[in-house]
Amino acid sequence: MARAPVPGRCKTRLGSAIGAEVAARLYEAMLLDTLDGLSRIAARHVLLAAPEDEGVARLRALAPSSWEVLEQRGADLGARLAGAVRDLWQEGQLVCLLDSDSPTLPFSVLAERLNESRCRAPRTAVVGPCVDGGYYLIGMTSPEVGVFEHVPWSTDRVMAVTRQRCSELGLSVEELPAWFDVDGASDLERLSIDLARDPSSAPRTAQVLAGLVPSELAR
């Protein structure tokens, strides 16, 4: 799930801290690093583009040729997630939707966890919690789109309410290790620390961060 990396139209919270141009440049790098990581573990590669700002055309021009780019459908995030599950789900498969701003995810560990039980129970939701109360991944063995209803998106209650929705719908829940997405200044600080240790985990993102002057990071 991704947006076009247009200044002032993506990563707006981050942009308020470091400037819209820098935030868009960083988001593009994070997106490309994420696509590279997922290319190594996913059976089918689909980039779901938000339609705003010519998102489909912009992301088709940006994504590697192995990625199919489809338009997100729906008036809000919940409707778009539900539409994606309906469009992509196939009998006997686990369909996973991921964010585009967690570039240092340990993709090899993620692959092991997603593949370790190919015979998951019917009606199972697989969720990767974010430390800010959201989630970076949600997967399903059946199209249980009710999970996306009545969720307070863009708040720290997303994961808690998602657990509650799964319980109400009678779904089994499998949680992956918690990780973080890059929304604000504190997330950027953690990202910088992680990439200082291992720039190869997200090389494009590391390169953008390395090229920023201190005033851009401290804005």
Phi, psi and omega per residue, in radians:
M1 nan 2.143 -3.035
A2 -2.600 2.800 3.006
R3 -1.978 2.825 3.007
A4 -1.197 2.414 -3.116
P5 -1.376 1.216 -3.105
V6 -1.800 2.200 -3.127
P7 -0.960 2.311 3.135
G8 1.458 -0.119 -3.104
R9 -2.087 -0.126 3.082
C10 -2.358 2.664 3.084
K11 0.846 0.881 -3.050
T12 -1.193 -0.622 3.079
R13 -1.112 -0.776 3.105
L14 -1.139 -0.666 3.130
G15 -1.072 -0.567 3.110
S16 -1.180 -0.374 -3.141
A17 -1.622 -0.638 -3.019
I18 -2.165 0.009 -3.131
G19 1.720 2.490 -3.032
A20 -1.116 -0.708 -3.116
E21 -1.126 -0.798 -3.134
V22 -1.146 -0.736 -3.134
A23 -1.078 -0.706 3.125
A24 -1.182 -0.689 3.112
R25 -1.121 -0.716 3.127
L26 -1.193 -0.701 3.135
Y27 -1.098 -0.732 3.099
E28 -1.034 -0.742 3.120
A29 -1.140 -0.751 3.120
M30 -1.082 -0.736 3.121
L31 -1.065 -0.828 -3.114
L32 -1.150 -0.668 3.072
D33 -1.134 -0.666 3.102
T34 -1.126 -0.758 3.118
L35 -1.082 -0.704 3.102
D36 -1.082 -0.784 3.141
G37 -1.098 -0.740 -3.129
L38 -1.263 -0.494 3.126
S39 -1.037 -0.473 -3.092
R40 -1.444 -0.240 -3.015
I41 -2.191 -0.312 -3.029
A42 -1.616 2.526 3.106
A43 -1.347 -0.625 3.112
R44 -2.277 2.383 -3.048
H45 -1.932 1.949 -3.132
V46 -2.250 2.148 3.055
L47 -1.756 2.013 -3.110
L48 -1.647 1.918 -2.983
A49 -1.677 2.238 2.964
A50 -1.083 2.346 -3.019
P51 -1.271 -0.314 -3.105
E52 -1.086 2.614 3.048
D53 1.041 0.677 -3.129
E54 0.944 0.739 -3.021
G55 -1.029 -0.719 -3.107
V56 -1.107 -0.857 -3.116
A57 -1.130 -0.763 -3.116
R58 -1.114 -0.737 -3.097
L59 -1.334 -0.502 3.022
R60 -1.116 -0.646 3.124
A61 -1.251 -0.437 -3.040
L62 -1.623 -0.623 -2.991
A63 -1.311 2.654 3.011
P64 -1.033 2.692 -3.047
S65 -1.118 -0.357 -3.140
S66 -1.319 -0.152 -3.094
W67 -1.693 2.256 2.992
E68 -1.470 2.300 -3.126
V69 -1.915 2.094 3.129
L70 -2.104 2.713 -3.129
E71 -1.480 2.354 2.989
Q72 -1.178 2.482 -3.126
R73 -2.103 2.326 3.078
G74 2.300 2.783 -3.057
A75 -1.431 -0.420 -3.139
D76 -2.472 3.118 -3.052
L77 -1.074 -0.736 3.139
G78 -1.035 -0.791 3.132
A79 -1.140 -0.622 -3.132
R80 -1.247 -0.667 3.056
L81 -1.127 -0.754 3.120
A82 -1.081 -0.762 3.121
G83 -1.091 -0.668 3.133
A84 -1.135 -0.751 3.117
V85 -1.081 -0.779 3.129
R86 -1.069 -0.734 -3.074
D87 -1.228 -0.624 -2.952
L88 -1.741 -0.347 -3.026
W89 -1.169 2.420 3.034
Q90 -2.329 2.515 -3.119
E91 -0.918 2.287 3.076
G92 1.419 0.050 -3.115
Q93 -1.959 2.674 2.997
L94 -1.717 2.013 3.092
V95 -1.707 2.265 -3.104
C96 -2.110 2.363 3.030
L97 -1.937 2.287 -3.094
L98 -2.193 2.735 3.047
D99 -1.365 3.057 -3.102
S100 -2.042 0.279 -3.089
D101 -2.333 0.623 3.001
S102 -2.217 1.130 -2.933
P103 -1.214 -0.315 -3.118
T104 -1.695 0.238 3.049
L105 -0.869 2.413 3.067
P106 -1.345 1.531 -2.969
F107 -1.117 -0.581 3.125
S108 -1.161 -0.709 3.079
V109 -1.134 -0.721 3.120
L110 -1.041 -0.765 3.140
A111 -1.073 -0.742 3.130
E112 -1.062 -0.779 -3.114
R113 -1.171 -0.672 -3.113
L114 -1.279 -0.483 -3.093
N115 -1.701 -0.189 -2.998
E116 -1.186 -0.363 3.099
S117 -2.367 1.463 3.125
R118 -1.260 -0.240 -3.132
C119 -1.900 0.877 3.118
R120 -1.077 2.699 3.107
A121 -1.084 2.574 3.032
P122 -0.987 2.621 3.095
R123 1.045 0.937 3.072
T124 -1.968 2.390 3.009
A125 -1.901 2.298 3.070
V126 -1.892 2.178 -3.035
V127 -2.305 2.370 3.040
G128 -1.865 1.801 -3.078
P129 -1.206 2.558 2.957
C130 -1.713 2.649 -3.100
V131 -1.189 -0.266 3.137
D132 -1.587 0.100 3.106
G133 1.749 -0.059 3.059
G134 -1.711 -2.669 3.003
Y135 -2.549 2.624 3.137
Y136 -1.710 -0.249 -3.120
L137 -2.612 2.459 2.917
I138 -2.428 2.301 -3.138
G139 -2.253 2.709 -3.095
M140 -2.499 2.542 3.033
T141 -1.634 -0.099 3.046
S142 -2.647 2.711 -3.015
P143 -1.346 1.352 -3.093
E144 -1.602 1.270 -3.000
V145 -1.265 -0.197 3.058
G146 -1.107 -0.329 3.083
V147 -1.038 -0.463 -3.049
F148 -1.644 0.084 -3.133
E149 -1.607 2.509 3.050
H150 1.094 0.534 3.118
V151 -1.732 2.259 3.126
P152 -1.395 1.394 -3.044
W153 -1.009 2.641 3.122
S154 1.112 0.530 3.032
T155 -2.255 3.011 3.126
D156 -1.448 0.172 -3.133
R157 -1.854 0.072 -3.052
V158 -1.043 -0.850 -3.084
M159 -1.180 -0.753 -3.129
A160 -1.072 -0.772 3.138
V161 -1.205 -0.604 3.092
T162 -1.113 -0.739 3.056
R163 -1.023 -0.755 -3.137
Q164 -1.116 -0.751 3.133
R165 -1.096 -0.713 3.111
C166 -1.079 -0.739 3.114
S167 -1.100 -0.781 -3.137
E168 -1.086 -0.573 -3.116
L169 -1.556 -0.056 3.123
G170 1.320 0.517 -3.131
L171 -1.621 2.497 2.925
S172 -1.303 2.512 -3.120
V173 -2.120 2.238 3.058
E174 -2.039 2.070 -3.081
E175 -1.760 2.336 3.069
L176 -1.530 2.979 3.091
P177 -1.030 2.493 3.109
A178 -1.187 2.555 3.082
W179 -2.493 -2.882 -3.115
F180 -2.379 2.625 2.958
D181 -1.926 2.882 -3.002
V182 -1.821 1.677 -3.120
D183 -1.960 -0.601 -3.056
G184 -2.386 -3.001 -3.037
A185 -1.109 -0.676 -3.134
S186 -1.170 -0.624 3.081
D187 -1.152 -0.685 3.127
L188 -1.126 -0.625 3.102
E189 -1.120 -0.771 3.113
R190 -1.130 -0.716 3.116
L191 -1.043 -0.767 -3.132
S192 -1.086 -0.713 3.121
I193 -1.131 -0.803 -3.134
D194 -1.070 -0.743 -3.081
L195 -1.348 -0.397 3.015
A196 -1.146 -0.598 3.102
R197 -1.315 -0.729 -3.036
D198 -2.543 1.417 -3.129
P199 -1.105 -0.381 -3.118
S200 -1.222 -0.269 3.136
S201 -1.227 -0.409 3.078
A202 -2.719 1.319 -2.929
P203 -1.124 -0.675 3.125
R204 -1.145 -0.751 3.124
T205 -1.105 -0.742 3.113
A206 -1.069 -0.677 -3.132
Q207 -1.152 -0.738 3.108
V208 -1.113 -0.796 -3.141
L209 -1.089 -0.678 -3.136
A210 -1.144 -0.477 -3.106
G211 -1.515 -0.098 -3.132
L212 -1.423 2.397 3.070
V213 -1.392 2.726 -3.089
P214 -0.951 -0.598 -3.124
S215 -1.158 -0.527 3.106
E216 -1.227 -0.693 3.139
L217 -1.297 -0.459 -3.073
A218 -1.713 0.097 -3.036
R219 -1.121 nan nan
